[in-house]
Amino acid sequence: MPINLEIPIFGPASAQTAAQAGASRVELNAAGSYPAGGLTPSLDDLSRLSSLTIPVRVMIRPRGPPSDQPDFVYSDAEVDSMELSIQDFKTSGLMNLDRGDGFVFGILRLAAGRGLVIDGERNGRLVEAARPYKVIFHRAFDAVIDYQKTGETRRVEEALRALSECGFDAVLTSAGPGNAIGNVDTLARVVELAANGIEVIVGGGVRSSNVEALSDKLRLRKGGSRVWMHSSCLEDSMKGTIDVGEVENILKILAY
């Protein structure tokens, strides 16, 4: 079996394209939200994915990066809106537990003397609200392990432990600022320390031009790893259209 590929989609129009091209899972974001890093989609967006047979992971993110503070640090009102979005998706009847659907979110806080840390209380609240669906901590993780001034192994261990205590099933990460390939050494530590535990989804500039090097350096085993690759494979970032050729090229590489 090949290493699995997850594709983030920005609007429902690309869902069938991603599935037919060979994606094993999609992450649903609001249409046009790629420049903001992906935002909460609408119920109508999700309703148009009812015929999809692969798992759908719904982004819960109320806004993009602010100009006056670190990203992923939210007000009480914003956290309330995130919880309400989760409840709305769950009660809509559009989520499919058997399909493997879930939610993607992440909340940070500023801690005195430590910088950005995972907000255990608020994340735990949303994890509880999301159950029994899968819950994935998104790339807010990268800001935590970059911001903390402890040693690499210690900060990765602390961040993974915090996610486990919150109840997260997976983490989407490039293991620091920028792209995954530029953080491959730290990423390897994440994969190693998460072994037999939380699922690691490698994202951030994953392309057919570097996915083989990533797989090799992370020592991923085909069909025997809890590590996924995450690539937008966009043909047009503004329209959110998928480059089918890029998807096929990545899958060919991951199959060998």
C-alpha positions as CSV (number, residue, x, y, z in Angstrom):
1,M,0.0,0.0,0.0
2,P,1.2,3.5,-0.8
3,I,1.6,6.4,1.7
4,N,-1.8,8.2,1.8
5,L,-2.4,11.6,0.4
6,E,-4.8,14.2,1.9
7,I,-5.8,17.2,-0.3
8,P,-7.1,20.4,1.2
9,I,-9.9,21.8,-1.0
10,F,-11.1,25.4,-1.0
11,G,-14.8,25.0,-1.8
12,P,-16.8,21.9,-2.7
13,A,-16.2,22.1,-6.5
14,S,-12.8,20.4,-6.2
15,A,-13.9,17.5,-4.0
16,Q,-14.8,15.0,-6.7
17,T,-11.7,16.0,-8.7
18,A,-9.5,15.2,-5.7
19,A,-11.2,11.9,-5.0
20,Q,-11.1,10.7,-8.6
21,A,-7.4,11.7,-8.9
22,G,-6.7,9.4,-6.0
23,A,-6.8,11.4,-2.8
24,S,-7.5,9.3,0.3
25,R,-9.0,12.2,2.2
26,V,-10.0,15.8,1.7
27,E,-9.9,18.8,4.1
28,L,-12.8,21.1,3.4
29,N,-12.2,24.9,3.6
30,A,-14.3,27.9,2.6
31,A,-14.1,28.8,-1.1
32,G,-11.5,31.5,-1.8
33,S,-9.8,31.1,1.6
34,Y,-6.5,29.7,0.4
35,P,-4.7,33.1,0.9
36,A,-5.9,33.2,4.5
37,G,-4.7,29.6,5.1
38,G,-8.1,28.0,5.0
39,L,-11.3,29.1,6.9
40,T,-14.5,27.5,8.1
41,P,-16.7,26.4,5.2
42,S,-20.5,26.7,5.0
43,L,-23.1,24.0,5.6
44,D,-24.0,24.4,1.9
45,D,-20.3,23.6,1.0
46,L,-20.5,20.4,3.1
47,S,-23.9,19.4,1.7
48,R,-22.4,19.2,-1.8
49,L,-20.0,16.5,-0.7
50,S,-22.7,14.0,0.3
51,S,-21.8,11.6,-2.5
52,L,-18.1,11.6,-1.6
53,T,-16.8,8.2,-0.4
54,I,-13.5,9.4,1.1
55,P,-13.3,11.1,4.6
56,V,-14.0,14.8,4.8
57,R,-12.2,16.8,7.5
58,V,-13.9,20.2,8.1
59,M,-11.8,23.2,8.9
60,I,-12.9,25.2,11.9
61,R,-11.1,28.6,11.7
62,P,-13.1,31.8,12.0
63,R,-10.4,34.2,10.5
64,G,-7.0,34.5,9.0
65,P,-3.9,35.9,10.7
66,P,-4.4,39.2,12.5
67,S,-2.0,42.1,12.0
68,D,-1.6,42.9,15.7
69,Q,-1.0,39.6,17.5
70,P,0.1,36.0,16.8
71,D,-2.2,33.8,14.7
72,F,-4.4,31.2,16.3
73,V,-4.9,33.2,19.5
74,Y,-8.6,33.7,19.8
75,S,-11.0,35.8,21.8
76,D,-13.8,34.2,23.9
77,A,-16.3,35.2,21.3
78,E,-14.2,33.6,18.5
79,V,-13.9,30.3,20.5
80,D,-17.7,30.4,21.1
81,S,-18.2,30.8,17.3
82,M,-15.9,27.8,16.6
83,E,-17.8,25.6,19.0
84,L,-21.1,26.8,17.5
85,S,-19.8,25.9,14.0
86,I,-18.9,22.4,15.2
87,Q,-22.3,21.9,16.7
88,D,-24.0,23.2,13.5
89,F,-22.1,20.8,11.3
90,K,-22.8,17.9,13.7
91,T,-26.6,18.6,13.9
92,S,-26.9,19.2,10.2
93,G,-26.9,15.5,9.4
94,L,-24.2,16.1,6.8
95,M,-21.2,14.6,8.7
96,N,-20.6,10.9,8.1
97,L,-19.0,9.1,11.0
98,D,-18.7,5.8,9.0
99,R,-16.9,7.7,6.2
100,G,-14.3,8.9,8.7
101,D,-15.3,12.6,8.8
102,G,-13.8,14.9,11.4
103,F,-12.8,18.5,12.3
104,V,-9.6,20.5,12.0
105,F,-8.8,23.3,14.4
106,G,-6.2,24.7,16.8
107,I,-6.1,27.3,19.6
108,L,-3.0,28.8,21.1
109,R,-2.3,31.2,24.0
110,L,0.5,33.4,25.1
111,A,2.1,32.1,28.3
112,A,4.4,34.3,30.4
113,G,8.1,33.4,29.8
114,R,7.2,30.6,27.4
115,G,5.6,32.3,24.4
116,L,3.0,30.5,22.4
117,V,1.6,27.3,23.8
118,I,-1.3,25.0,23.1
119,D,-4.4,26.1,24.9
120,G,-5.3,22.9,26.7
121,E,-8.6,24.1,28.2
122,R,-10.1,25.6,25.0
123,N,-8.9,22.9,22.7
124,G,-10.2,20.3,25.1
125,R,-13.6,22.0,25.0
126,L,-13.7,21.9,21.2
127,V,-12.5,18.3,21.1
128,E,-15.3,17.3,23.5
129,A,-17.8,19.2,21.3
130,A,-16.5,17.5,18.2
131,R,-16.8,13.9,19.4
132,P,-17.4,11.2,18.3
133,Y,-15.8,12.6,15.1
134,K,-12.0,12.7,14.5
135,V,-10.2,15.8,15.6
136,I,-7.0,17.1,14.0
137,F,-4.8,19.9,15.3
138,H,-3.7,22.1,12.3
139,R,-0.5,24.0,11.6
140,A,-0.8,26.1,14.8
141,F,1.5,23.4,16.0
142,D,4.3,24.8,13.9
143,A,4.1,28.2,15.7
144,V,4.4,26.4,19.1
145,I,7.5,24.4,18.4
146,D,9.1,27.4,16.6
147,Y,8.2,29.9,19.4
148,Q,9.4,28.0,22.4
149,K,13.0,28.4,23.3
150,T,13.6,25.0,24.8
151,G,15.6,22.3,23.0
152,E,14.2,20.8,19.9
153,T,13.3,17.4,21.3
154,R,11.9,18.8,24.5
155,R,9.6,21.3,22.7
156,V,8.3,18.7,20.3
157,E,7.7,16.3,23.2
158,E,5.8,18.9,25.2
159,A,3.7,19.9,22.2
160,L,2.8,16.3,21.3
161,R,2.0,15.6,24.9
162,A,-0.3,18.6,25.1
163,L,-2.2,17.4,22.0
164,S,-2.5,13.9,23.4
165,E,-3.9,15.3,26.7
166,C,-6.5,17.3,24.7
167,G,-7.6,14.2,22.9
168,F,-6.4,15.0,19.3
169,D,-6.2,12.1,16.9
170,A,-3.8,13.8,14.4
171,V,-1.6,16.8,13.8
172,L,-1.0,18.7,10.5
173,T,2.5,20.1,10.6
174,S,5.6,21.3,8.7
175,A,7.5,21.2,12.0
176,G,8.2,25.0,12.0
177,P,7.8,28.1,9.9
178,G,8.0,27.7,6.1
179,N,7.8,24.4,4.2
180,A,8.2,20.8,5.4
181,I,11.3,20.1,3.4
182,G,13.1,23.0,5.1
183,N,12.2,21.6,8.5
184,V,12.8,18.0,7.7
185,D,15.1,17.3,10.7
186,T,12.6,18.6,13.2
187,L,9.9,16.9,11.3
188,A,11.7,13.6,11.6
189,R,11.7,14.1,15.4
190,V,7.9,14.7,15.3
191,V,7.4,11.5,13.4
192,E,9.7,9.5,15.7
193,L,8.2,10.9,18.9
194,A,4.6,10.4,17.6
195,A,5.2,6.8,16.7
196,N,2.4,4.5,17.9
197,G,0.5,7.5,19.0
198,I,-0.9,10.6,17.2
199,E,-1.2,10.5,13.4
200,V,1.2,12.9,11.7
201,I,0.1,14.7,8.5
202,V,3.0,16.3,6.7
203,G,2.0,19.6,5.1
204,G,3.5,22.8,3.9
205,G,4.9,23.0,0.4
206,V,4.6,19.3,-0.3
207,R,5.0,18.9,-4.0
208,S,5.9,16.2,-6.5
209,S,9.4,17.8,-6.7
210,N,10.1,17.1,-3.0
211,V,7.8,14.4,-1.8
212,E,10.3,11.6,-2.5
213,A,13.0,13.4,-0.5
214,L,10.6,14.0,2.3
215,S,9.5,10.3,2.4
216,D,13.1,9.1,2.3
217,K,14.4,11.5,5.0
218,L,11.5,10.7,7.3
219,R,12.0,7.0,6.6
220,L,8.4,6.4,5.9
221,R,7.3,2.8,5.2
222,K,4.6,2.3,2.5
223,G,1.4,1.0,4.1
224,G,3.0,0.7,7.6
225,S,3.1,4.3,8.8
226,R,0.8,6.6,10.7
227,V,2.1,9.4,8.5
228,W,0.1,11.1,5.7
229,M,1.2,13.6,3.1
230,H,-0.9,16.8,2.7
231,S,-0.7,18.8,-0.6
232,S,-3.1,21.3,-2.1
233,C,-1.9,20.4,-5.7
234,L,-3.5,23.7,-6.8
235,E,-3.6,24.7,-10.5
236,D,-5.1,28.1,-9.7
237,S,-4.9,29.3,-6.0
238,M,-7.6,31.9,-6.6
239,K,-10.1,29.6,-8.1
240,G,-9.1,26.6,-6.0
241,T,-8.8,24.3,-9.0
242,I,-6.7,21.2,-8.6
243,D,-3.8,20.2,-10.9
244,V,-4.7,16.5,-11.6
245,G,-1.3,15.9,-13.1
246,E,0.4,17.0,-9.9
247,V,-1.8,14.7,-7.8
248,E,-1.0,11.8,-10.1
249,N,2.7,12.5,-9.9
250,I,2.7,12.7,-6.1
251,L,0.8,9.4,-5.9
252,K,3.1,7.7,-8.3
253,I,6.1,8.6,-6.1
254,L,4.3,7.6,-2.9
255,A,3.4,4.2,-4.3
256,Y,7.1,3.2,-4.7
